[in-house]
Amino acid sequence: MELHDVWFVLIAVLWTGYFFLEGFDFGVGVLTKLLARDRAEKRVLINTIGPVWDGNEVWLLTAGGATFAAFPEWYATLFSGFYLPLLVILVCLIVRGVAFEYRVKRPEDRWQRNWETAIFWTSLIPAFLWGVAFGNIVHGVKIDRDLEYVGSVLDLLNPYALLGGLVTLTLFTFHGTVFTALKTVGEIRERARTLALRVGLVTAVLALVFLLWTQVDHGDAKSLVALVVAVAALGAALMANRAGREGWSFALSGVTIVAAVAMLFLTLFPNVMPSTLDPGWSLTVTNASSSPYTLKIMTWLAVIATPVVLLYQGWTYWVFRKRIGTQHLAEAAH
């Protein structure tokens, strides 16, 4: 296996980790409108992800940086062609981070309500747009012989990509709902389990259609295995949720995300951005990669730094592993 193939796999792993981790905190952000009934319950939801949301975004920074360093042609074409949706995602992530910090800076209801509304929208919009972006990457876009994107923003709003956006939105919301059931106690936990069943059923229908569409258009035997794993894990997550096994339900919803993202990258390889104008103009792991020397240096840096990051983030989740509820807010205030 060549180093550019290794880095394609590593970038796939980074995006998978990002969607697994950021997926549930996007979902929790969406739940501040769908699940919480009052200000106290919104605080509980936000507190479940408060210690970890910013650490989850490190995976996005690493994935973007690795793409820039390992596949500069891919990075350049992706960020120029998808400039507007990626800019919207960036603005949402900035506003979202500010909302988490500024929400409690003043006691007025209107102030806190406005920032909580911002958390909802800046969680929902990126959750949808990431699916649209990756749907277009897999489906293919208009790339010319100079490896430049020559389409428009409207070309990105095709049925396959829009369906991909709905899949990521509902899947992340389901992932966040089972995370909420895992991290809370009392009535909010019970309502999260009920909502998880409803959201999960919608997710299952959308995901099955999207993954089958992907398999028919671009799939092979390996991607078919990933499809089966994703669908089976989602069904098992729904059953575990119904049985009250929140830990298993969360783990299985995570497996669904991992398998679904793996399927997308399996159907993509060896391309990184297929061209719909001419397959010969597609960006591949070969023509989009950096020099072997650059990839070699990056590999050594990854070997050294990655275990440190994983250990630190794992420690963070262990420290903040306990369940919380509205009673804990009263105790903290007292």
C-alpha positions in Angstrom: 0.0 0.0 0.0 1.4 3.4 -1.0 1.5 6.3 1.4 -1.2 8.2 -0.4 -3.5 5.2 0.1 -2.6 5.2 3.8 -3.5 8.8 4.1 -6.7 8.3 2.3 -7.6 5.8 5.0 -6.4 8.0 7.8 -8.5 10.9 6.5 -11.5 8.6 6.3 -10.8 7.6 10.0 -10.6 11.3 11.0 -13.9 12.2 9.3 -15.5 9.1 10.9 -14.3 10.1 14.3 -15.6 13.6 13.8 -19.1 12.5 12.7 -19.3 10.0 15.6 -18.4 12.6 18.2 -19.7 15.8 16.8 -22.7 13.9 15.6 -24.2 13.4 19.0 -23.5 17.0 20.2 -25.2 18.3 17.0 -28.1 16.0 17.9 -28.2 17.3 21.5 -28.3 20.9 20.1 -31.3 20.0 17.9 -33.0 18.5 21.0 -33.0 21.8 22.8 -36.1 22.5 20.7 -37.5 19.0 20.2 -37.1 17.5 23.7 -36.6 20.2 26.3 -39.8 21.6 27.8 -38.4 24.4 29.9 -35.2 26.4 30.6 -34.0 23.8 33.2 -34.2 20.9 30.8 -32.4 22.9 28.1 -29.6 23.5 30.6 -29.4 19.8 31.3 -29.1 19.0 27.6 -26.4 21.6 27.1 -24.5 20.5 30.2 -24.4 16.9 28.8 -22.1 18.1 26.0 -20.6 21.1 27.8 -17.3 19.5 28.7 -16.7 17.7 25.4 -18.2 19.7 22.4 -15.1 21.7 21.8 -12.8 18.7 22.0 -15.0 16.9 19.4 -14.3 19.7 16.9 -10.6 19.0 17.1 -11.4 16.1 14.8 -12.7 18.5 12.1 -9.6 20.7 12.4 -7.4 17.6 12.1 -9.3 16.2 9.1 -9.2 19.5 7.3 -5.5 20.0 8.1 -4.6 16.4 7.0 -6.5 16.9 3.7 -4.7 20.1 3.0 -1.3 18.6 3.7 -1.8 15.1 2.2 -4.0 16.0 -0.8 -3.6 19.7 -1.6 -5.4 19.4 -5.0 -8.4 17.8 -3.3 -8.4 20.5 -0.6 -8.2 23.3 -3.2 -10.9 22.0 -5.4 -13.2 21.1 -2.5 -13.0 24.4 -0.7 -13.3 26.5 -3.9 -16.2 24.5 -5.3 -18.0 24.1 -2.0 -17.1 27.5 -0.8 -20.6 28.8 0.2 -21.8 25.7 2.1 -18.5 25.3 3.9 -18.5 29.0 4.8 -22.0 28.6 6.2 -20.8 25.6 8.3 -17.8 27.6 9.5 -20.0 30.5 10.6 -22.4 28.2 12.3 -19.6 26.5 14.3 -18.2 29.9 15.3 -21.6 31.2 16.4 -22.3 27.9 18.2 -19.1 28.1 20.2 -19.9 31.7 21.2 -23.5 30.7 22.1 -22.3 28.0 24.5 -20.0 30.5 26.3 -22.2 33.6 26.2 -25.5 32.0 27.1 -24.8 32.2 30.9 -23.1 35.6 30.9 -26.3 37.5 31.6 -29.4 36.3 33.6 -32.1 37.8 31.4 -34.5 35.3 29.9 -34.4 36.9 26.4 -30.6 36.9 26.3 -30.4 33.2 27.2 -33.4 32.2 25.0 -31.7 33.9 22.0 -28.5 32.1 22.5 -30.3 28.8 23.0 -32.1 29.4 19.7 -28.7 30.0 18.1 -27.4 26.6 19.5 -30.4 24.9 17.9 -29.9 26.4 14.4 -26.2 26.2 14.4 -26.4 22.5 15.3 -29.2 21.7 12.7 -27.7 23.5 9.7 -24.2 21.9 9.8 -25.7 18.5 10.5 -27.6 18.8 7.2 -24.9 20.5 5.2 -22.3 17.9 6.0 -24.5 15.3 4.4 -25.0 17.5 1.3 -21.3 18.0 1.0 -20.3 14.4 1.3 -23.2 13.3 -0.9 -21.8 15.5 -3.7 -18.2 14.2 -3.1 -19.4 10.6 -3.6 -21.8 11.3 -6.4 -19.4 13.5 -8.3 -19.2 17.1 -9.3 -18.3 19.1 -12.4 -14.5 19.0 -12.6 -12.7 20.0 -15.8 -9.5 18.9 -17.3 -7.6 21.4 -15.2 -9.0 19.7 -12.0 -11.1 22.8 -11.2 -14.7 22.8 -10.1 -16.8 24.5 -12.8 -20.3 24.0 -11.5 -22.5 26.3 -9.4 -24.0 26.2 -6.0 -27.3 25.0 -7.5 -25.5 22.0 -8.9 -24.8 20.9 -5.3 -28.5 20.8 -4.5 -29.2 17.6 -6.4 -31.6 14.9 -5.0 -28.9 12.5 -4.0 -27.0 15.1 -2.0 -30.2 16.6 -0.4 -31.2 13.1 0.7 -27.7 12.7 2.2 -28.3 15.9 4.2 -31.5 14.5 5.6 -29.8 11.3 6.5 -27.0 13.0 8.4 -29.5 15.3 10.1 -31.8 12.5 11.3 -28.9 10.1 12.1 -27.1 12.7 14.2 -30.4 13.6 16.0 -31.0 10.0 16.8 -27.3 9.6 18.0 -27.8 12.7 20.2 -31.1 11.4 21.5 -29.7 8.1 22.7 -26.7 10.0 24.1 -29.2 12.1 26.1 -30.9 9.0 27.4 -27.5 7.7 28.4 -26.4 10.9 30.2 -29.6 12.0 32.0 -31.9 10.8 34.7 -35.6 11.2 35.5 -38.4 12.2 33.1 -36.1 13.7 30.4 -34.4 10.3 30.1 -37.7 8.6 29.5 -38.8 11.1 27.0 -35.5 10.9 25.2 -35.9 7.1 24.8 -39.4 7.6 23.4 -38.2 10.3 21.0 -35.2 8.1 20.0 -37.6 5.4 18.7 -39.5 7.9 16.5 -36.4 9.6 15.1 -34.7 6.2 14.7 -37.5 4.9 12.5 -37.4 7.9 10.2 -33.6 7.6 10.1 -33.8 3.9 9.2 -36.0 4.6 6.2 -34.0 7.5 4.9 -30.6 5.8 5.5 -31.7 2.6 3.8 -32.8 4.5 0.6 -29.6 6.6 0.6 -27.2 3.7 1.2 -29.0 1.5 -1.4 -28.8 4.3 -3.9 -25.1 4.6 -3.2 -24.5 0.9 -3.6 -26.4 0.7 -6.9 -24.5 3.7 -8.3 -21.0 3.2 -7.0 -20.8 0.1 -4.8 -18.9 -3.2 -4.7 -18.7 -6.2 -2.4 -16.8 -4.2 0.3 -19.3 -1.4 0.4 -22.2 -3.9 0.5 -20.7 -5.4 3.7 -20.5 -1.9 5.2 -24.1 -1.2 4.1 -25.3 -4.4 5.9 -23.4 -3.5 9.0 -24.9 0.0 9.1 -28.4 -1.1 8.7 -28.1 -4.0 11.2 -26.5 -1.7 13.8 -29.2 0.9 13.4 -31.9 -1.8 13.9 -30.0 -3.2 16.9 -29.7 0.3 18.3 -33.5 0.8 18.1 -34.1 -2.5 19.9 -31.5 -1.7 22.6 -33.1 1.7 23.2 -36.5 0.1 23.5 -35.1 -2.4 26.1 -33.6 0.5 28.1 -30.0 -0.4 27.3 -28.8 3.1 26.6 -25.2 2.3 26.6 -25.6 -0.4 23.9 -28.0 1.8 21.9 -25.4 4.6 21.9 -22.6 2.3 20.9 -24.7 0.8 18.1 -25.8 4.1 16.8 -22.1 5.0 16.7 -21.4 1.8 14.7 -24.1 2.9 12.3 -22.2 6.2 11.7 -18.9 4.4 11.4 -20.2 1.8 8.9 -22.1 4.4 6.8 -19.1 6.7 6.5 -16.8 3.8 5.7 -19.2 2.8 2.9 -19.0 6.3 1.4 -15.2 6.2 1.4 -15.1 2.7 0.1 -17.3 3.7 -2.9 -15.1 6.8 -3.4 -11.7 5.1 -3.5 -9.4 5.5 -5.5 -11.1 8.8 -6.4 -11.3 11.6 -3.9 -13.6 13.8 -6.0 -15.1 12.1 -9.1 -15.8 14.3 -12.2 -19.2 14.0 -13.8 -17.9 15.6 -17.0 -15.2 13.0 -17.7 -14.0 10.2 -15.4 -10.5 10.9 -16.6 -10.7 14.3 -15.1 -11.5 13.0 -11.6 -9.2 13.8 -8.6 -7.7 10.6 -7.3 -5.4 9.6 -4.5 -2.5 9.7 -7.0 -3.0 13.0 -8.9 -4.2 14.9 -5.8 -1.6 13.9 -3.3 1.5 15.6 -1.9 5.0 14.3 -2.5 6.1 11.0 -0.9 8.5 12.9 1.3 5.7 15.1 2.7 3.5 12.1 3.4 6.4 10.3 5.1 7.0 13.3 7.5 3.2 13.5 8.2 3.1 9.8 9.0 5.7 10.1 11.6 4.0 13.1 13.2 0.7 11.2 13.2 2.3 8.2 14.9 3.6 10.4 17.7 0.7 12.8 18.2 -2.4 10.6 17.7 -2.1 8.4 20.8 -1.7 11.5 23.0 -4.9 13.1 21.6 -6.8 9.9 22.0 -5.7 9.4 25.6 -6.5 12.9 26.6 -10.0 12.9 25.0 -10.7 9.4 26.5 -9.8 10.8 29.9 -12.1 13.7 29.4 -15.1 11.4 28.7 -14.2 9.3 31.7 -14.1 12.3 34.1 -17.5 13.5 32.9 -19.2 10.1 32.6 -21.9 10.5 35.3 -25.6 11.1 34.5 -27.2 14.5 35.3 -30.7 15.8 35.7 -32.6 18.9 36.7 -32.1 18.1 40.4 -28.3 18.6 39.9 -28.9 22.1 38.7 -30.8 22.9 42.0 -27.9 21.3 44.0 -25.3 23.4 42.1 -27.3 26.6 42.6 -27.7 25.8 46.3 
